[in-house]
Amino acid sequence: METFNKKIQKLAEKGEKEKIVELLSHNKPETRLSAFLALANETDFEIVRELKKLLHDPDPHVRAFATLRLGDLGQESTAENLKMIFKEGSSNNKLDALRLFATNDLRKHPEMSVLLRYALKDRNIRVKGEAIKTIALLKDARFIEDMVECLKSKHPTIRVHAVHALGEIKDEGVVNPLLKALVDRNEEVSKAALAALRSLGKEDIIEDAPLILAIKKMEGTTRSRIDTIEKITRGNIKNGNLVLRMALADDYKEVRIEAIKALAKLKDKSAVKKLKELLDDRYHAVRLETVRALSHISDKNDLEWLTKAMNDANKLVRDEAKKVQNSLKFQRG
């Protein structure tokens, strides 16, 4: 027996919109939803009027899709219904919802970003890929860290999508992740990263062979990564500070600590924002070194980080922060 989905698809191919409109009132919610999706992009007044009836559909999934296309995304009930789709719906439901996302300006509705993050965690590669494509359309810098996580995926397709999204975001925060992707073991990921960096006007970095080699070595052993940091500290690699800032997110605390020391020695003020984030590092040794680094390179009028460090859970960190405070008091007389 022919399924309604296939029947609706055939009706759409034949242009028989009136018959699809009739299915908007079918007793099965999945049929109403299929009919709605087939007509979702219609602008004819009569059809849109019928579609709007589904804003009050008894089925929460149907209501959610209707609201996503036609209603007020800011309603709390809408967000909850859509969340249910991403938690419990089929992969096809999620894909359909993400494609409708792309037709709306989600930047006006920050709560919708939560739903995109649900989709990014989905086990289905197609769903995750579609979520990344939506993020690329949004060009929203709030998703940079999400895309960095996607670059760790074992699936090259996901990594390629993430690189494309980072290239579309066009924020300085995407440069380091793209540089790392430049030395990805997969050729397609590497090519995509190269294209993205070129679109950002980073030709000088791309052509810096010692820098690219240093980035490659940062994918090696812990010893290799620390040796690379020491080489950069000696000033042997132009643009090496990019690698040091990248190393602040290394999985091993020893590497993070060496990168912090190097940035302090080189007095790289552009690293201050990233260093402040390390005041929340799980290891007190990293937080301690961060306090020392910030005392050398942060703006003396920006002491919010110092207040935070003085309230650290670890006594060594608190004591170091107090030393910095006393030093500043002495300098000011």
N, C-alpha and C positions, 0 to 999 in steps of 0.2 A: 504493500500500500504506500502511496506517495506521501511523504511527510509534508507538514504545512510549511516548513522552512523552504523546501524545494519548490513547493507550489507558489509561495510568495515570490521567490527568486524568478520563477518563470513568468509570473504576472508582471514583475518589474521589468523584465527583459522585453516583454510585449508592450509595455507602456500602459497596462490596464490598471490605472491608478484607482479608479472607482471601486474595483473589486478588492483592492488592498485596503481601501478606506473601510469597507464593510467588515474586514477582519479585525479592525481596531476594537470592535465590540464583541469579539469572540469570547466564549466562556473560559478558554484556557489562557492563563497569563503569558505563557511562552509564545503563543500565537499572536497575542496583542503586541507583545514586545517586538517580535519579528516584523510585524506589519509597521509598527512605529519606526523601526530602524530603516526600513525600506523607503519610508517617506520623510525621514528626518530632515533632509535638505530641501524639501519643497517650500516654495514661497507663495503658492496659490492661496488666496485668502480662505476659501472654503476648506481646503485640506488642512491648513494651519489651525483653523477653528476646531476641526475634528481631533487633531493631534493634541490640542490643549486640554481636551477632556481627560486625557490620560494623566494630567497633573493631579487629578483626584482619584486615580485608579486605586482599587482596593489592595492591589498587590504592591508591596514596598519596592520591589525591583523595578517594576514598570514605572511607578511614580518617580523613582530616582533617575531613570533614564530620561523621562519626560522633562523633569526639572533641569537636568543637566543641559538639555538642548533648548528648553523654552522658558524655564522659570527662574526663580531667585536662588542663586547658588548660596547666598548668604544665610539661608534658613538652616537652623540647627538640625531639623528633621531630615533635610536633604543630605547633609554631611553624614548623618548616621545611616541613612539608607544606602548611600554609596559605599560607606565603610563596610556594610554587610556584603555588598557585591564583591569587594576585594578580599573579604575574609572567607566567604562561603560560596560565592558564585563560581560558575564554570569558567574555564579559560577563555571561551568565546565571549562570555558575558563581560569579562574584564577587558578583553581586546576591544569590544564594541564601546565600552565606557571610555577607554583611553582615546579612541578615535574621535569621540564626541568632545572629550576634553580639549582636543586640539582646535576645536571651532570656537572655544570660549577664551576670553582673556582671564586666565586664572590668577594673574597678578592682582586683580581686584578682590580676590577671595583667598587670602593667605591660608585659611583653614583647609583648602583643597590640596595644599602641598603635603599634608599628612597622608592623603589618599595616594598620591604619587609615590610616597615612600613605602606605603604598603605594597604597591605594585613592584617596586624595585626589589623587594624581598621575596617576591613570588618565585616558586620553584620552576615555573614554566618559562623557558628561555624567550618565547615569543612575547609573553606578557611583560617580562623585564625589558626586553628590547623596545617594545612599544612605549613603555614608560620613559625610557631614556630619550626616544625620539620626541616625545612630548616636551621633555625638559629642554631639548635643543631648540624647539620652537619658542619656548618661553624666554630663553636667553637670560635666565635668572641666576645671579651669582650665589644665591643662597644654596644652590644645589652643587656647588663645586666639591665639597667634601663627599657628597653622595657619589659623584662621578669618580672621585679618587678611589673610593671603595670598589666601584665597578671595575676599575682598572686592575684590581687584584683577582678578578674572575678567572676561572680556568678555561672559560669559553672565549676564544678569540673574537667571535662575533659581538659579544657583549663589550669587550674591550674596545673594539673598533667603534661601536655606537657611542661609548663613553668619550672617546677621543673627539669624535665629531661634535658631541654636545659641548665639550670644553671649548672647542674652537669657535662655536657659535656664541658662547657666553661673553667672550672678548673682555675679560677682566685680567688684571696683572696676576691675580691669584691662580690663573690656569697655566702659567708658564712653566713652573716647576713640574707639575704632573705631566705636562706634555713633553718636557725634556726627558723625563723618566720613560715615557711611552716610546720615545724616539729610539731607545735601545731595546725595545720589546723583542722577545724571541720570535714573534710572529711577524712576517714581512708586511702583511696588510695593516697591522696595527702601527708598525713603524712608519709606513708610507702615509697613513692617515695623520699621524702626529707631525710629520714633516710638512704636510700640506697645511695643517692647522697653524703651526708656528709661522709659516710663510704668510698666511692670511693675517697674522698679528704683527707682521713687519719685523720678525726676529731673525732676519737673514744673517746678521753678524754672529749671533749665537750658534745658528745651524752650521756655519762654516768654521767654527772654532773647534778644530780637531782635538786638541788636548782636553778641552772641556768635555766633549762627547766621550772621550776615553775615560775621563774621571767618573762620569756618570755611569758608564759601563762597569767600572771597577766597584762602584757602590752597590752593584748587584752581587758582588762576590762574598768572600768570607768576612767575618768580623774583623780579622786582622787586616785584610785587604782594604776594608772601608776606613779603618782607623789610620792606616798608612796614607791613604788618599787625602784624608783630612789634614794630616801633618804636612803633606806636600803642599796643599793649598795654603796652609798657615805660613809657610816659608815664602809665599808669594810667587810660586812657580807656575800657577795656572790662572790665566786671565779669565775673568767672570767666574772664578772659583767659588765666590760667595753664594752663587746660585746652588751649588752642590751642598754647601754647608747648611743653607736654609732647608734644603731637602732632607738632610741628615737629622734635622731636629725631630722628624717623624719616624726615625728608624725604630725597628722592633726591639733592638737591644739598647739597654740604658747606657752601656759603656760608650757606644757610638754617639748617642745623644749628648752625653757629657763632654766628649771630645769636641763635638761640633759647637757646643755652647762656649767652651774655652776659646776655640778658634775665632768665633764671631766677636768675642769680647776683646781678644788680642788685636783683631783687625778693625775694631771699633765700627762695626757695621750697623748703623742706626736703622737701616731698612729692615733689620731682623727683630726690632723691638716688639712689634705686634706678635710675632710667632713665639718669641721668648716668654712674653707674658702668659701665653697659653700653657707653657710648661710649668707654671706655678701650680697647676692642677695635676701634674704628673704623679703617678702612683708611687714613685720612688723618691724618698726624701733626699737622696744624694743628687738627683737631677734637679730638684727644687732648690737645693742649697747652691749648686753651681749657677743656677739661673739668677738667683739673688745677686751673686757676685758679679755676673755678667751685666745685669741691668744697672747695677750701681756705677758701672763704667761708661755705659753707652746710652742710657735713657736720658730724656730731658729732665733736668733738675727740678723743673716745676711740675713734672708729672709724677706724683708720688702715690697714686692710687694703688699701684702694684705693691709698694712698700707696706702700706697699711694691711694689705692682704697677707703678705709674707709674715708680718709681725703677729698675725693670728693663726699661723700654720700649726698643724697638729704636732709637728716635730720640734723639739726644743732646739736642736742645732740650727734649724732654719730660722726659728724665731730669734735666736741669739745673733745670727749673722745679720738679720734685718735690723736689729737694734743697733748693731755696730755701724751699719750704713746710716741710720738715722742720726746717731751721735756725731758721725763724721760730717754730715751735712750741717748740723747745728754749729759745729766748730768752724766750718768754712764760712758760714754766714755771720759768725761772730756773735 
